[in-house]
Amino acid sequence: MNALEVKDLTKTFEVGKTLFSRGLGVKAVRRMSFEVRDGETLGIVGESGCGKSTLARMLVGLLPSTEGEIKIEGKVQDKASPREFGQMIQYVFQDPISSLNPRKTIRQIMETPLKRLHGMGKAERDKRISEIFASVNLREEFLSRYPHEFSGGQAQRIGIARALAAAARILILDEPVSALDVSVQAQVLNLLADLKLKFGLTYLFISHDLAVVEAVSDRVMVLYFGTIVEVGPADAIFKQAKHPYTKLLANSAPVVGRPLEAPKQKGDELPDPLNPPSGCPFAKRCIYATEICETIDPALMEMGEGHFAACHNPIRG
Amino acid sequence: MIQFLNLLFRNRLAGLGAGMLVLILLIALITPVLPLPDPNITATADRFMSPFSEGHLLGTDHLGRDLLSRLLSGTRLSLAVGVAAALIATVIGSSIGIVAGFLGGRTDNIIMRLVDMLMAFPYILLALAIVAALGPGLNNALIAVAAVNVPFFARNIRGVTVGLANKEFVDAARLNGMSNGQIIFSEILPNVLPVIVIAMSTTIGWMILETAGLSFLGLGSQPPQADLGSMLGEARAALITFPHTSVVPGIMIFLIVMSINLLGDGVRDAIDPRLKSGALSRPLPATIVERKEVPPTPDKDLLSLQELRTEFHVGERVYKAVGGVSLKVNKGECLGIIGESGSGKSVTALSVMGLVASPPGKIVGGTVSFQGKDLVGASYNELRSLRGDRVAYIFQDPLSTLHPLYTVGDQLIEAMQAHRSVPQKDAQARAVELLEAVRIPNAAQRVKNYPHEMSGGMRQRVSIAMALANEPDVIIADEPTTALDVTVQAQILSLLNDLRRERDLAIVFITHDFGVVAQLCDRVAVMYAGQIVEEGPTAAILDDPQHPYTKRLMACVPELGGGKRELHAIAGLPPAVDQLPQGCAFAARCEFAQEVCRQGGIMLEPKGERAVRCLFPVNADQIEVTL
């Protein structure tokens, strides 16, 4: 069973719109289709501007999609409000401090989903909050404090606790550890792994840090310029990358013991979203690009077990 | 609340204003029970009596009415009308602003254009027009003054709300099932309330003045009713012959508006959070130095720090951000400083050129010697001549370090001309050369670009070009690649490495990333809670970390190629630098810590090329057992 199914999801933003003219359409997400299996962690990597945040916001209903279909636990979500989404899918934000209202106590923050989404009474809420706080290793005395009194790692635990309070089974983790120090990052990642086992959760883990994504994911999806360029098992996707962009990403990550040298590529500018290329969007940077890459945008093709890439000239071996 | 009052009354003028205002309010409140003559009874025989005459403490006006009782009842009325107008303007204006800012899009556009139209009229004309349309009278004057001030609140509050509406906690509230109305009341309103209070406290004086103005013109209170404005208006004819009739209400208006404004400014400063950190005053051009003793300066290294101590003094608290750091770097060498946030790595770097914001920052000990010369305590002019010339910085976010209104070429030229006079033409040619040196394609065209026209990676290259502009000896790079994507980071790192070899540069590279250190740096210093805990050649430290912190920190970092796995974490948090423990700062989180670790300072023990600040350094055999 799939926890989440996305078909042909597209988001077009209009830019330069004035009172009198329609403006230009910029496709931030271009016909993405993928599914997330129940209980799986799907890692999503990509650089700034690849559409990963737009995708995430559409999945939780914070942003309406332009086209396409989102199916959560088998049900199509067409005109659902964030409120209906909220019971099925929740979001953990990148910046833990700014995701908590500075003028509310932690108890008030924790009570909102219980009250609004589940209509629980006072006693029931208190019991539930205690349970959740115990499972994310936070002390209950924190409940009467305000967000600014917490360190980044603690605030992120509170953000996770809030997402758990909504009792959704799918969590979108949008760069949940990139604002944290490495020693704290590991604490939060391990907590997320424990919670997943305990509550049978499904994760979409968005990050720009390949090593972190590889360490926590079952499968990884690589985005470039609003499309999926490669998706495959976490243990194979960076080691045996098929798409030249994935290869470039993997070679760019600084690794202890690897000599410093910028990986080979032609240019480094992203394509212009206002004037997207007709062929493969990576062709201009790709050292393997041939004629066909300039004209035809490749579709995802299976290139190994559960390993798909959108490339005319995939890397063999 | 008590803290707020303390902060408020630390400002003496605000205290004075508050005292005066309370006094005026008290008098206005008890006016009806005071034994005063009726303010509206005329006695033409007693007209224009001077102050201190029998039965009339402040004299009488042109109809022989008692000025004191008219003054007090007028004050009552003026205050009431002014405050009411302010409240109405605040409520309506803030509601409009919050709704427009929160909903955004078309609603925002339409509402704000209407508000703009209101603002396009000179406000006193608008008020006159409103009163003219509604007819004179105090109530209508109140409506006019409130209406005229609505746009001010609407615009102010909208600006604040727009910033809040995109905050992540608002998204979170939506996902937690709150409706727009609930979000406005429970998420947005508490956050804009301080701004509303500030806006109101600084404008209420104006509104009293405006109401008085309308009454002065005969459009507000109608005779015989007295308010401060109409008293002034009626006294105008006798301004020269009997000045006391205008001076009395004039002084009262002055006192009210002055006291409200003083208090309002005080409230603003007290609520403004920047004041609480002591950072409201502009920082000095160079960090304050308060050294008890001046240690001798070693002279053999290009740049060396000896026992440098930098502290932040905020109120009673002392944050020991840098607690005795010694480092050195020579030509062609790259030194990495690695540490987590709050470890003092950036403050160390900023202290070198006296760039730590002062107040609250202070250098309290140690030396920074550059080519044998002590820079701690050097004059501002001396520091300025070195900054960007011999020692250049590259910061994390190029978008905030480059000026948005000048082309990158102009900024490069400015960097050169700040230190020596270069003819404009040569400087331009040199700017292109510099951009070529940092491998920016099509440099001759790119020189004319503004920062916003470039990608993040290109902007960081420009920052590097600017650092190179004067052929410096040392470049201090503070997390220069942290804000960049990995593919761009790889290019910037390899560029820095090439430049170092081509130009024999010394680089101090501050980062939190072991991968980056391993690839670029010859030596590395690991910082924890303001001190170096381990230092030595990069390869040696990465292969065989001896301080437990270094070792544990390295284990926390996942490496690409390891597959799905559990990560090692360090339990607990680093100590706050205003509450450093005695002894080893890492002891609380360290599995090898013993009683002796928690007593007294532990020295950085040199051992060959390396040094470690630990009583029980980890050796290679222990690794297998402990991890």
Boltz contact constraints between the chains, C-beta under 6 A:
constraints:
  - contact:
      token1: [A, 47]
      token2: [B, 485]
      max_distance: 6.0
  - contact:
      token1: [A, 48]
      token2: [B, 485]
      max_distance: 6.0
  - contact:
      token1: [A, 62]
      token2: [B, 171]
      max_distance: 6.0
  - contact:
      token1: [A, 82]
      token2: [B, 174]
      max_distance: 6.0
  - contact:
      token1: [A, 82]
      token2: [B, 175]
      max_distance: 6.0
  - contact:
      token1: [A, 83]
      token2: [B, 177]
      max_distance: 6.0
  - contact:
      token1: [A, 86]
      token2: [B, 175]
      max_distance: 6.0
  - contact:
      token1: [A, 86]
      token2: [B, 177]
      max_distance: 6.0
  - contact:
      token1: [A, 91]
      token2: [B, 175]
      max_distance: 6.0
  - contact:
      token1: [A, 93]
      token2: [B, 168]
      max_distance: 6.0
  - contact:
      token1: [A, 98]
      token2: [B, 167]
      max_distance: 6.0
  - contact:
      token1: [A, 98]
      token2: [B, 168]
      max_distance: 6.0
  - contact:
      token1: [A, 99]
      token2: [B, 168]
      max_distance: 6.0
  - contact:
      token1: [A, 99]
      token2: [B, 169]
      max_distance: 6.0
  - contact:
      token1: [A, 99]
      token2: [B, 172]
      max_distance: 6.0
  - contact:
      token1: [A, 100]
      token2: [B, 169]
      max_distance: 6.0
  - contact:
      token1: [A, 101]
      token2: [B, 169]
      max_distance: 6.0
  - contact:
      token1: [A, 101]
      token2: [B, 187]
      max_distance: 6.0
  - contact:
      token1: [A, 103]
      token2: [B, 190]
      max_distance: 6.0
  - contact:
      token1: [A, 103]
      token2: [B, 191]
      max_distance: 6.0
  - contact:
      token1: [A, 112]
      token2: [B, 176]
      max_distance: 6.0
  - contact:
      token1: [A, 113]
      token2: [B, 176]
      max_distance: 6.0
  - contact:
      token1: [A, 116]
      token2: [B, 176]
      max_distance: 6.0
  - contact:
      token1: [A, 116]
      token2: [B, 177]
      max_distance: 6.0
  - contact:
      token1: [A, 116]
      token2: [B, 178]
      max_distance: 6.0
  - contact:
      token1: [A, 117]
      token2: [B, 177]
      max_distance: 6.0
  - contact:
      token1: [A, 151]
      token2: [B, 573]
      max_distance: 6.0
  - contact:
      token1: [A, 181]
      token2: [B, 340]
      max_distance: 6.0
  - contact:
      token1: [A, 181]
      token2: [B, 341]
      max_distance: 6.0
  - contact:
      token1: [A, 182]
      token2: [B, 556]
      max_distance: 6.0
  - contact:
      token1: [A, 182]
      token2: [B, 557]
      max_distance: 6.0
  - contact:
      token1: [A, 183]
      token2: [B, 553]
      max_distance: 6.0
  - contact:
      token1: [A, 183]
      token2: [B, 556]
      max_distance: 6.0
  - contact:
      token1: [A, 183]
      token2: [B, 570]
      max_distance: 6.0
  - contact:
      token1: [A, 186]
      token2: [B, 556]
      max_distance: 6.0
  - contact:
      token1: [A, 186]
      token2: [B, 567]
      max_distance: 6.0
  - contact:
      token1: [A, 186]
      token2: [B, 569]
      max_distance: 6.0
  - contact:
      token1: [A, 187]
      token2: [B, 569]
      max_distance: 6.0
  - contact:
      token1: [A, 189]
      token2: [B, 567]
      max_distance: 6.0
  - contact:
      token1: [A, 190]
      token2: [B, 569]
      max_distance: 6.0
  - contact:
      token1: [A, 210]
      token2: [B, 560]
      max_distance: 6.0
  - contact:
      token1: [A, 211]
      token2: [B, 558]
      max_distance: 6.0
  - contact:
      token1: [A, 211]
      token2: [B, 559]
      max_distance: 6.0
  - contact:
      token1: [A, 211]
      token2: [B, 560]
      max_distance: 6.0
  - contact:
      token1: [A, 212]
      token2: [B, 558]
      max_distance: 6.0
  - contact:
      token1: [A, 215]
      token2: [B, 558]
      max_distance: 6.0
  - contact:
      token1: [A, 215]
      token2: [B, 565]
      max_distance: 6.0
  - contact:
      token1: [A, 234]
      token2: [B, 564]
      max_distance: 6.0
  - contact:
      token1: [A, 235]
      token2: [B, 563]
      max_distance: 6.0
  - contact:
      token1: [A, 238]
      token2: [B, 560]
      max_distance: 6.0
  - contact:
      token1: [A, 248]
      token2: [B, 487]
      max_distance: 6.0
  - contact:
      token1: [A, 252]
      token2: [B, 486]
      max_distance: 6.0
  - contact:
      token1: [A, 252]
      token2: [B, 487]
      max_distance: 6.0
  - contact:
      token1: [A, 252]
      token2: [B, 490]
      max_distance: 6.0
  - contact:
      token1: [A, 253]
      token2: [B, 486]
      max_distance: 6.0
  - contact:
      token1: [A, 253]
      token2: [B, 560]
      max_distance: 6.0
  - contact:
      token1: [A, 254]
      token2: [B, 515]
      max_distance: 6.0
  - contact:
      token1: [A, 254]
      token2: [B, 516]
      max_distance: 6.0
  - contact:
      token1: [A, 254]
      token2: [B, 519]
      max_distance: 6.0
  - contact:
      token1: [A, 255]
      token2: [B, 515]
      max_distance: 6.0
  - contact:
      token1: [A, 256]
      token2: [B, 515]
      max_distance: 6.0
  - contact:
      token1: [A, 256]
      token2: [B, 518]
      max_distance: 6.0
  - contact:
      token1: [A, 256]
      token2: [B, 542]
      max_distance: 6.0
  - contact:
      token1: [A, 260]
      token2: [B, 493]
      max_distance: 6.0
  - contact:
      token1: [A, 260]
      token2: [B, 494]
      max_distance: 6.0
  - contact:
      token1: [A, 260]
      token2: [B, 497]
      max_distance: 6.0
  - contact:
      token1: [A, 260]
      token2: [B, 519]
      max_distance: 6.0
  - contact:
      token1: [A, 260]
      token2: [B, 520]
      max_distance: 6.0
  - contact:
      token1: [A, 261]
      token2: [B, 494]
      max_distance: 6.0
  - contact:
      token1: [A, 262]
      token2: [B, 490]
      max_distance: 6.0
  - contact:
      token1: [A, 262]
      token2: [B, 491]
      max_distance: 6.0
  - contact:
      token1: [A, 262]
      token2: [B, 494]
      max_distance: 6.0
  - contact:
      token1: [A, 263]
      token2: [B, 490]
      max_distance: 6.0
